[in-house]
């Protein structure tokens, strides 16, 4: 997509921000699937995908939510957002490595809205699966399955403490790509928890956390403290998203592991 391409028309009858987040994430995902159809080398595909999705999201949000600030992984951090009442926090391609390796499906588009001090809504598109998960229509998390808990972990660099956690609670590890795919795997009932302490930024977790909260899951830092967004320093290095019944056990382990 280039700057001369016309934007798709947003036809929702209401100005609901949750519906808009879901729509714009879905459209960015559709664009990325078209980019993915090109015969490009991996590095070029990453570059093209990031740029196309970022440009689309910036234009669409500016068109349909004029006056709102935007924080994007691929854009310049305009500190004017710190005094704005409404800030869209977006990750145009979460999991560029997985995006650049067709036919992998564990990559995502994140669109979240922070307003008046709170994360208020968000949507995560999983274009490879043809699905978008939005806080405005939260999915019902499946009942727990029999057997050991399942932990979503990085397929390339799972943190050492997660192996220790898995041993402690008798869990199995489920490797996958992007942070969004991991969080949504808990929402989908594919896994039971995602614990991360290897370094992330606000755009990595804002939209997934908004969806997970709406679905009734536990969301916090790994020490149990609140996740805060639209901060001056956008580093938000750790994250816990899990079924509520697992939260106390995981937080207790992390506390003891950190103390040791």
C-alpha positions in Angstrom: 0.0 0.0 0.0 1.3 3.5 -0.8 0.2 6.9 0.3 -2.0 7.3 -2.8 -4.2 4.3 -2.0 -7.7 5.1 -0.8 -8.6 4.2 2.7 -11.4 1.6 3.1 -14.6 3.0 4.4 -15.5 2.5 8.0 -19.2 1.8 7.9 -20.0 1.2 11.6 -23.2 3.1 12.5 -21.9 4.0 16.0 -18.7 5.8 17.1 -17.8 2.9 19.4 -14.0 2.8 20.0 -14.0 -0.9 20.6 -15.7 -1.7 17.3 -13.3 0.7 15.5 -10.2 -0.9 17.0 -11.4 -4.3 15.8 -12.2 -3.0 12.3 -8.9 -1.2 11.8 -6.8 -4.1 13.2 -8.7 -6.5 10.8 -8.1 -4.2 7.8 -4.4 -3.9 8.6 -4.3 -7.7 8.8 -5.9 -8.0 5.4 -3.3 -5.6 4.0 -0.5 -7.7 5.5 -1.8 -10.8 3.9 -1.7 -9.1 0.5 1.9 -8.0 1.2 2.7 -11.6 2.2 1.6 -12.8 -1.2 4.5 -11.0 -2.8 7.6 -13.0 -3.7 9.9 -11.2 -1.3 12.9 -12.3 0.7 12.4 -12.5 4.5 14.1 -9.2 5.4 12.3 -7.4 2.6 9.0 -8.9 3.6 9.5 -7.7 7.2 10.3 -4.2 6.0 7.4 -4.0 3.6 4.9 -5.4 6.1 5.9 -3.1 8.9 5.8 0.0 6.7 2.5 -0.8 5.0 0.7 -1.7 8.2 2.1 1.3 10.1 1.2 3.8 7.3 -2.3 2.3 7.1 -3.0 2.5 10.8 -1.6 6.1 11.1 -3.9 7.2 8.2 -7.0 5.4 9.3 -6.8 6.5 12.9 -6.0 10.1 11.9 -9.0 10.0 9.5 -11.6 8.4 11.8 -10.3 9.6 15.2 -8.9 13.0 14.4 -7.1 14.7 17.2 -6.2 11.5 19.0 -2.5 10.8 19.7 -0.8 7.6 18.4 2.0 5.6 19.8 3.3 3.1 17.2 6.3 0.8 17.4 7.2 1.9 13.9 6.7 5.7 14.4 8.4 8.6 16.1 7.4 8.9 19.8 5.7 12.3 19.9 5.8 13.2 23.6 2.6 15.3 23.1 0.8 12.0 23.8 1.7 12.4 27.5 -0.8 15.3 27.9 -3.3 13.8 25.5 -6.6 12.5 26.8 -6.8 9.7 24.1 -3.8 7.7 22.8 -3.9 4.8 20.4 -1.2 2.3 21.1 -0.4 0.1 18.1 2.0 -2.6 16.9 1.6 -2.8 13.1 3.2 -6.3 13.0 3.7 -8.1 16.2 6.0 -11.0 15.4 7.7 -9.9 12.2 9.8 -13.0 12.1 6.8 -15.2 12.0 5.1 -12.9 9.5 8.1 -13.3 7.2 7.9 -17.1 7.4 4.7 -18.2 5.5 2.6 -20.1 6.3 3.1 -19.4 10.0 0.1 -18.0 11.7 1.5 -16.9 15.1 1.8 -13.1 14.3 -0.6 -10.3 15.0 -1.7 -6.7 14.6 -2.3 -4.8 17.9 -4.6 -1.8 18.3 -5.4 -0.4 21.7 -6.9 2.8 23.1 -5.7 4.5 26.3 -8.0 7.2 27.6 -8.0 9.4 30.7 -5.4 7.3 32.5 -6.8 3.8 31.6 -6.5 1.2 29.0 -10.1 1.2 27.8 -10.3 -1.1 24.7 -8.3 -3.0 22.2 -8.2 -5.6 19.4 -5.8 -8.2 18.3 -6.0 -9.5 14.7 -4.5 -12.9 13.9 -4.7 -12.6 10.1 -3.1 -16.0 9.5 -6.1 -17.5 11.3 -8.6 -15.1 9.8 -9.7 -14.0 13.3 -9.8 -10.7 15.2 -10.3 -10.7 19.0 -11.8 -7.5 20.4 -12.5 -6.2 23.9 -15.9 -4.9 22.6 -17.0 -8.5 22.0 -14.9 -10.5 24.5 -14.7 -14.2 23.8 -15.8 -16.7 26.4 -12.7 -18.5 27.7 -13.1 -22.2 27.5 -13.4 -24.3 30.7 -10.0 -25.6 32.0 -8.9 -28.9 30.4 -7.8 -32.0 32.3 -4.1 -32.4 32.6 -1.1 -30.1 33.4 -1.3 -26.4 32.9 0.0 -25.2 29.5 2.4 -22.2 29.4 2.8 -20.2 26.2 6.6 -19.5 25.6 8.8 -18.0 23.0 9.7 -20.5 20.3 13.2 -19.1 20.0 14.2 -17.7 23.5 12.1 -18.9 26.4 13.3 -17.3 29.6 15.0 -19.7 32.0 12.7 -19.0 34.9 9.7 -20.2 32.8 11.4 -23.7 32.7 11.7 -23.6 36.5 8.0 -22.4 36.8 6.9 -25.3 34.5 8.7 -27.8 36.7 7.3 -26.3 39.9 3.6 -26.4 38.8 3.9 -29.4 36.5 3.2 -27.4 33.4 3.9 -28.2 29.7 5.5 -25.6 27.4 3.8 -24.5 24.2 6.2 -22.6 21.9 4.8 -19.9 19.6 5.7 -16.6 18.1 4.4 -13.1 18.9 3.3 -11.8 22.3 -0.1 -11.1 20.9 -0.4 -14.7 19.7 0.7 -15.9 23.1 -1.8 -13.8 25.1 -4.6 -14.7 22.7 -3.7 -18.4 23.0 -4.8 -18.0 26.7 -8.0 -16.2 25.6 -8.7 -19.0 23.1 -8.1 -21.7 25.6 -5.1 -23.1 23.7 -2.9 -22.4 26.7 -3.5 -21.5 30.3 -0.9 -18.8 31.0 1.7 -16.6 29.4 4.6 -15.3 31.6 7.2 -13.0 30.2 10.2 -11.2 31.7 12.5 -10.8 28.8 11.7 -7.2 27.9 8.8 -5.7 26.0 7.3 -2.3 25.2 3.8 -0.9 25.7 2.7 -1.8 22.1 3.6 -5.4 22.7 1.0 -5.9 25.4 -1.6 -3.1 25.4 -4.1 -4.5 22.9 -3.7 -8.2 24.0 -4.1 -7.1 27.7 -7.3 -5.2 26.9 -8.8 -8.3 25.2 -7.6 -10.6 28.0 -9.1 -8.3 30.7 -12.4 -8.2 28.8 -12.4 -12.0 28.7 -12.0 -12.2 32.5 -8.3 -13.3 32.6 -5.7 -12.1 35.1 -3.3 -9.5 33.8 -0.4 -7.9 35.7 3.3 -7.4 35.9 5.1 -10.5 37.1 5.3 -9.0 40.7 1.5 -8.6 40.7 1.6 -4.8 40.2 -0.6 -2.9 37.7 0.3 -2.6 34.0 0.5 1.1 33.2 0.4 2.6 29.7 1.1 5.9 28.0 4.2 6.4 30.2 7.2 8.6 29.4 9.4 5.5 29.2 7.5 3.0 27.0 9.5 0.0 28.3 7.2 -2.5 30.0 9.5 -5.4 30.4 7.4 -8.1 32.0 3.9 -9.5 31.8 1.6 -12.2 33.3 -1.7 -13.2 31.6 -3.3 -16.3 32.9 -6.5 -18.0 34.0 -7.5 -16.5 37.3 -7.1 -19.8 39.2 -3.4 -19.9 38.3 -2.5 -16.4 39.2 -1.7 -16.9 42.9 0.6 -19.9 42.3 2.5 -18.2 39.5 2.9 -14.9 41.4 4.1 -16.8 44.5 6.7 -18.7 42.4 8.0 -15.5 40.7 8.4 -13.8 44.1 10.4 -16.7 45.5 12.4 -17.1 42.3 13.3 -13.4 42.3 14.3 -13.5 46.0 16.5 -16.5 45.4 
